[in-house]
């Protein structure tokens, strides 16, 4: 046979080898003095070594047959940039190819290609790439702030950053934040600590706090930790510090389950925490509980009582908390980031995915803004003040106010005292018990000043959440109040306020917008559109003939004068503005079961060790009480130890 070029010969023989079931390689070549090639030999990749006859379907594993086309490369790049795990991206390509046997490459080849792309996209060196990214962002926006803390060896210990938009959002919604440092998201086992607040739609919003132009926050919610309490008191001395109620109540089984009257103690404790109407009722009930069950020496309960003003609802409800009583906002944000990062994420990948997550948050906020400005929930009453709230509040907050309106149907009021223009009412509400008990009647006190248009309720819902409660609504209707005073419509819940972060242009880096990449994506988009129109056999054959003609012409170098291959790899963008060598943290090596994403505080570790020690001491005492002559002595003591360990959730 005769071929026009060496490439045609190679492709022909390669196709033959693929169908037959073997790989090929160049075995020898011959040249003249002018370096012109006179001959070369093509042979089996395993030539000279005996191998059993292979099945043609396995020939795709031969190195010479492995080839990743431009479409697969681009799909892998985009999926990696979006935070989609490699195994899922590869499975998608398998589904598109209708089987593993139809893909001329494997998952390992995809991993190798992505590693090269990340190297060019993110830069060399995890720590250096992170700093280079921060420098580029600060050059784009002077309001971008970052701090990198290093140890004596030049390794990263802590990183803090906040972009211009997040800092601007803090000006509007930084009155209350949640702070949780127990989330682990990277291969260095470094904690991810988001500062989370609530925007005017009731959505969780991210921002920084340590670089906010000296504007301290009003309230902060954290996990229960003594060292954190001391740090908050030092950094934010004028802020209200609240401990996460959910985490505290979650520890009740762990701390008290060994007590004889555990179920009674647990129920009484929850009743005191959730249903006390004033501080005196809570303190009296707590003292009775401790005295009745001889709990004076229980260190955990003693510490909770000493910190009661930081976590018990009756003590904190007079301050504004924007619907936050726990660090659930932070944990919800952590769950949100689970879609973008994992325990193998490097620092440079994390920052890239962090930007993607922020874009998602911005999109949701913009959508909520549009819906609040263009539509609203229907009115459920004919009172003018409901329309007043409808026109002022975002949809999410207005819906919460309507819930209070509906709850007003279960309230009854009675006048208790009149002093000129000052009125005092008792409003009886029907509430459902926290333990699933039957509904009970609760009486709240509402005071109303007719001249000053001032109204207050003992439930303190307005002070706590920023919307008026059902008890206040009941009295407003009783007094025939048409319009609510503007001070009871908080600006942070309004939909027509132009918040500062709306005006900030995002400076997030997009390394996937090269000209070649744009052209490739545009072509793919058009190809998909054309492919959908080729529904009939005639259209299909016509389109295929056009594609083959175009491919033949595009591959003809004599027409274009140069190679027309599209390079999709992004440019290597690096910044070197510092002579200090920055090293990444030491990578954590994990074995066996994946570690928990939640970090334990030092106090928890000490308590677990103390609990184990107590268990061993009790077990030793039990063993000493057993007669040595008993043949079942070892079995009994072993069972006792197991029971204690399982009760305390300590692994055996």
N, C-alpha and C positions, 0 to 999 in steps of 0.2 A: 504494500500500500504506500501511497505517496501523500505527504501532508505539506501544507503551505508554510507552516511555521512549527517551531519547537513546542510552542504552547498548545497548538492543535493536537500534536502527537501526544503530549502529556495528558491532556484532558480526555482524549479517546481511550488511552490505555488505563487511565484512572477509572473511567466509567466501566470498562470491562472488568477491572479488578473488583470494583464494588459489587457488581452483579454476581461475580464468581465467588467472592468471599475472601479476599486477601488484600493486604495493603501493599503499596509500592514505594520504591525509593530509587534514586539514581545510584547505580553501582560503580560506573566508571565513565570517564570522558577522554577525548583525544583532541588535541589542538596543534596548530602549526606555529611557526615562529611569529606570525602576525597576530597570534592570540585568537585567530578565528577557529571556532569549534568545528572539528571534522566529524566527530561522532560522539554519542554517549549512549550508555546502556541503562535500560529500565528493568528492574526486577522485583521479585517479591520482597517485602520488607523483612521477612524471616528467611531469606535465601541462605542456603548452606546449613540450616538447622532443620532437622526433621520435625514436623508438626502434624498432628492429626488433621484430617480434612474438616474444615469448619463449615458451618451453615452460612449461606450468604447473608442472612438477616443480621449476623453478628459482625459483619464487615464494617459497620458504622463505628465500631470501637477502635478500628485501626487509626493511627495518628494521621495518616495521609488523607483520610476521608472526613476528618473532623473539620467543620467549617461553620462559622456563625455569620449569618447574613446581616445586612444593615438593619433590617426590621427588628430582628431579635435583639441586636445590640441596643437599639434606641428604646425598645420596650423595657429592657432591663435597666437602662439608665434612668428613665422616667419613674419606674416603680421604686428604684432605690432612693431617688430624690424625694419621693412621696412617703418613704418610710415603710414600704411593703417588704416583708422578709423575703430573702432570696428563694427559699423553698417554695413559697406561694407564687412568686414570679415565674419560676421554672415550671411549676405545675400548670400555670396558665398557658405557657408556650406548648406544653405537652397536649393540653386540651385542644388548642388551636391546630396542632399538627395531627390530631386524631390518633395519638399513641406515641409511646416512647420510641418505637422502632422507626418512626418517621422523622425523628430529630437527629441531625448529623452531629450533635454535641450533647454533652451531659451536664449535670448540675455542677460538677467540679469545674468544668470549663467556664460556666457562667460566673462562678465565684471568682475565678482568676481574672476574668474580664472586669468585673465590678471593682475588684481590688485596684486594678490599674486606673480605672476611671475615678475612683475616690482619691487616689493619690494625686491625680492631676487637678481634680475639682477642689479638693480641700487642702492640698499642700502636704509637704513632707513633715513628719513629726507632729504628734498629737498636740503637745503643749504649744509649740511654735505656731502651728496652724491656727490654734485658738486665739493666740495673741494677735496674729496677723489679721484675723477676721475682725477682732475688736478695733484694731487700728484703722482698718478700712471703713468700718461703720462710723467711727468718730470723725473721719475725714469727710464723710458724706453729711453728717449731722453733728454740729457742735454740742447738742444736748444729749448725745449718746454718752452714757457714763459706764465705766468699768473699773474694777479693782481686782488685781491678782495678788494673792498672798502666797509667799514662798517660804520654804524652810531653809535651813543653813546650807543644804546641798543644792539649792536652786530648784527643788521640786514643788509643784503646785500643791498647796494645802487647801485653799479656799478661793472661790471665784464669785464675784458679784457683778451683775450688769443690769442696766435698765435703759431701754431706748427712749427716744423723745416722746413717743405716743403714750407709753406707759406712765411716764413722769407727768404728762399733761392730764391723764386720766386720774391720777392721784389727787390732783387739785379739786376735782369734782366729787370723787367717791372715796377719798382716803380717810374718812372719819372713822371707819371701822375696818379692821383687817383680821384675817385668820392666818396663823403661822404654824406650820407643821414641819418638823425636821426629821421625820422618821421614814421618809420614802427613799428607796435606793433604786437607781436607774442606769447604772453604767458599770463597765468592767473594772473600775477602780474602787467600787463599793463606796463612792462618795455620795453623801446625802443630797438630794435635790430639795431645796427649801423655797417654795413659791410663796410670795406675799399675795394673798387673795382677798379681794373685797367684793362688793355687790354694786352693780350699776343700776341705772334707773328702770331697767326691765326686770330686776331681781335676778339677773344672770351673774355668775361668777366672773370676775375680771381680775387680770394680773397687773401688778405694778410693784416697783421697788419702794423702799422706805428710807434707806440711809443716805440718800442723796437728793432729797426733795426740797431743796432751797430753804432748809431750816424749818419747814412746816411739819410740826410733830402731829402724830395721829391722836385721835381722841380715845379710841378703845382698841384693844387687841385681845384676841383669843388664842391661847396656846395649849399644847398638851401639858399635863401635870408633870412638872419637873422643877426641882428646887433651884438648880443652876440657872434655868431659863427665867424663873421668877426674879432672881437677883439681877440678871442681865437686863430684863425689861425695866426693872425699877431704876437701873442706872442710866439706860439710854433714853427711856421715855418716862421720866419721873412724874409728869403731869397727866399721863394717860391712865384710863381705867383698864386694869388687867383682869381678864376672866379666864378661868380654867375650863377645859372642855368637859361639859357635863356628861356626855355620852361615855367618854373613856373612864370617868370615875365610876359611873353606875355599872359599867361593864366588868369592873374588877370585883364587884361584890361576891360572886361565886368563888373566885380565886382566893379572896382574903377571909371569907367568913364561912365557907361551906363545911368546915370541920366542927363548927359549934353545934352543940346539941339542939338548940332551938333555932336552927338556921332559917327555916322557912318563915317562922313568925318574925324573926329579926329582919329578914329581907323585906317582907311585906310592910312592916312598920316603918322601916327606913325609907322606902319608896313613897309611902303616904306622907311622911314628914317633908320630903324633898319636893314633891310635886303638888301637894294639896294644902300646905300651910298658907294661911291667909295673911299672917304678919310675922315679924321676926320673933316676937315673944312666944307665939304659939310654937314655932319651930324649936326654939331653945328649950322651952319647958318639955316638949315632947322628946327631944334628944336626951336630956338629962334623965327622964324617966326610963327611956330605953336602956341607957347605959347602966343605970342603977338596978333595974329589974333583972338584967341578964349578966350582971357582974362583968361589964366590959371596960372597967376603968383602966386596965392595963393593956388594952388593945391599942398598939401604936398607930395602926393605920387609921382607925376611927378617931383617935385623938388628933392626928394631923389634919384630918378632914374638918373636924370641928374648928380647929384653929384657923383654917383657911376658908371657913364657911362664907365669908363676905366676897370670895372670888368665884364661887361656883353655884351656890344654892340660889334658885330663881328668885325667891322672895327678897334677897339682898341686892340683886343686880338689875332687877326689872325697871328701876327708875332711871336707868341710863339708856342711851340709844345704842342698839346693837344691830340694826338693819336686818332683822330676822335671823341673826346668827346666835346660837346658844352653844354650839359645839364647833369643832374643827372639821365638821363634815364638808364644808366648802373646800377646804384644802384637800381632803381625801377624795372628794369628787373630782377636783382638778387633777389629782394624782392618777385617778382612773382614766381621766381624759388623756393624759400623756402616755398611758399604756399603749395607746394606738400608734404612738410615734417612736418610742424608745423602749429598750429592754436592757437586760443585765449585761449584754455584750456590746452595748453602744459605747463608742469612743467619745472623747470630749468634743472633738471637731464635728463628729456626726450629731452629737446631742444638740449643739448650738444650731446646726442647720435644721434639725427637726423641730427644735423649739420655735424657730421662725415660722415653720409650716403650721405649727399648732396655733400660734398667735394669729396667723391669717385666717384660720378657721374661726377663731373667736370673733375677729373683726367682722367676718362675713355674717355670723349669727346676729351680732349686734346691729349691723346695718339692716338686716332683714326685719328685725324687731322694730327698728325705727320706722321703716317704711310702713309696716302694718299698723303701728300705732297712729301714724299721721294720716293714713288713708282709710282706716276702718276701725270700728270699735264694737264692744259688746252692747247688746240692747239693754235699755233701761228696764228694771224690774219693778220700779215704783213711779209714782207721779210727783215725788218731791223734787223741788228745784235743786237742792244741794246734791242730789245724785247726779243730775246733769252737770252740775258744777265740777264734780270730781271726774266725770266722764270726759269733759273738755280739757281738763288739766293733766290727768294722770296718764301714764303709759298703760297699754292694755293689761299687762300682767298685774300691775298694782291696782288698777281699777277693778279687776276681777276679784282680788283679795278683799277690797272694800265691799263689793257686792255680797261676798260670803258673810260679812258682818251684818249687812242688811237682812239677809235671810235668817241669820241667827237671832235677830231682834224679835222675831215672831215668838220665841220661847221666853221672852223677858216680860216681867211685870214690875211696875214702879209704884212707889208710894212716897208722898211728901213727908219729910221728917221734921224739918226746921225751916223757918223763914225769918230772915233778919234784913228788913228793907228790901234791897234788890238782890240779896244773896239767898239762894235756896240750897237746901240739902235734901237729896233723895236717896232712898234705898231701892236698888234694882235687883230683883231676884232673877237669877239665871238658872237654867237647868243644864247641868254639866254631866258628862259621862265620866265615870271613874277611870283612873289610869290602869287599873288591874282588870278591866273588863267587867267591873261590878255594875250594878244597876245605876241608873242616872240619879244624881242627887241635886238638891237645891243649894245654891250658893248666893249669898247676898253681898252686893258691892255698893259702895257709897259714892255717889256722884254729886259734886258741888258745882253750882252754876251762878255766875255773877252776870246779871242782866245788863248792867251798865257797861262793864268792861268787856263783855262778850267772852268771858273766860269760863272754861268748863274743864273739869278734871274728874278722872275716875280712879278708884282704888286699884283697879286691875292693871293700870299703867301701860296699856297696850300702845297708846300714842307715844309715850316716852320710849318704849322699848322697840317698836317697829315703825313708827312714823305715820300711822293711819289711825283715825278715830275708831273706837270700839262700838259694839252694838249697844252697850249700856248708855254711852253718850248719845248715840243716835236716838235711843228711846226717849231721852229727856228733851232733845232738840225738837222732836215731834210733839211731845207734851206741851212745850212752851211755844209751839208754832213758830219756830225759827226758820226763816225762808232761805237765808244765805249764810254759808260758813265763813267765818273770819279767815282772811288769807294766811294767817300764821299757822293754821291747821292744815295747810296744803304745802308740804315741804318741797322746796325747789329740786331736791335730789331725785324726786319721783316724777317730776314734770316731763312731758314729752316735747314741749316747745322751747326748752332751754338749749341754747347753743353751747355745748360743752367744749372746753379748750382742745381736747384731743381730737375733735372732728377736723380741726384746721391743720393738724400735723400730717405731713406727707410721709408715708412709710418709707423707711430707708433700708428695708430688708434686701439682702443680697440675693440676686437671682443669677446663678452661674450657668443656667441652661438656656440662655437666650442668645447664643451665638448665631451669626448669620447663617451658617451652614445648617445648624439645628432648626432654625426657623423655616428654611427652605424645605428641609426634609419633612418636617411636620405638616407644612402646607401641602406638599405633594401627597403625603399619606392621606390627609383629609379628603383631597379631591379623588384619590383612587378609591377610597371607601364609598364615596358618593356615587361614582361611576359604576362600581361593582354592584351596588344595590339596584341600579336601573337595568342591568343586564339580566332580566328575569327570564326571558325566552331563550330557546336554543340558538335562534338566529342572532340575537343580540350578543349572546355569549361568544359565539364563534367570531363575530365581527370584532368585538372588543379584544379577544385574545390575539387575533391577527394583527390588530393595531399595536398591541403591546409588544409582540414579537418583532414587528418592524422597527418600533422605537428602540428596543433593546439592541438590535443589530446595528442601528445607526449610532447609538450612543457609545457602543463598544468599538467603533471604528475610529482609531486615533488619527487616521489621515483626514477625517472630516473636521475634527476639533483641534488637532495640532498638539494635544497634550492629553494626559490622563484625566478622565472625568470623574474619578472616584471621589466620593463625598467623605470628608473627614468629620466625624461627629464628635470627636473627643474635644472637650472644652480646653481652653487655654489654661496654662499654669499661672495663676495669679498669686503672687506672694509679695509680702511687704517685709522689709528688713530695716527696722528703724531703731533697733536696740542691739547693743553689743553683749548684753547679758544672756547667757545660755539658759533657756527655760526648759526644764525637764518635766515630764508627766509624772503623776503619782505612781507608786509601785502598783503593778497590776495584781489584783486579788485572784489567786488560784482557787477554783472551786472544785469540789469532788462530791460524787454521789448526788443526793437529792438537791434540786435547786434551792438556794437560800431564800428565806422570806424577804419580801420587798420592804417590810417594815423593820426599822432599826429599834433596838431596845436601848433604853436609857440605862445609865450606870446604876441608878437606884433599883430598877427592875432586876438587873443581874444580881445585885447584892441580895435582894429579897429572895430570889430563887435559890441562891446558895444557902441562905439562912434556912429556908424551908426544907431543903434537902438534909441539912444538918439535923434539924428537929426530927425529921422522919427517921433518920438513922438512930438517933438517941432513943426515940420511942420504940423502935424495933428491937434495939439492944435490951431495953427494959423488959419487953415482952418475952424475949428469948431467955432472960435470966429467971423469969417467973415460971417457965416451963420445966418440968422434971427432966433431968438428963437421961433417965432410963427409957424415956418414951422413944419409940422408933419413929414416930411421926414428928419429932421435934423440929427437924430441919425443914420438912415440908410445910408445917404450920407457919414457921417464921418467914419462910420464903413467900407464902401466899399473903401474909400480912403486909410485907414490904411492897409487893406488887400492888395491892389495893391502895396503899397510901400514894404510891407513885402515880397511879392512874388518876386518882382523885385530884392530884396537884398538876396534872398535865405535864409531868416530867417524863421524858422518854426513858424506857427501860433499857 
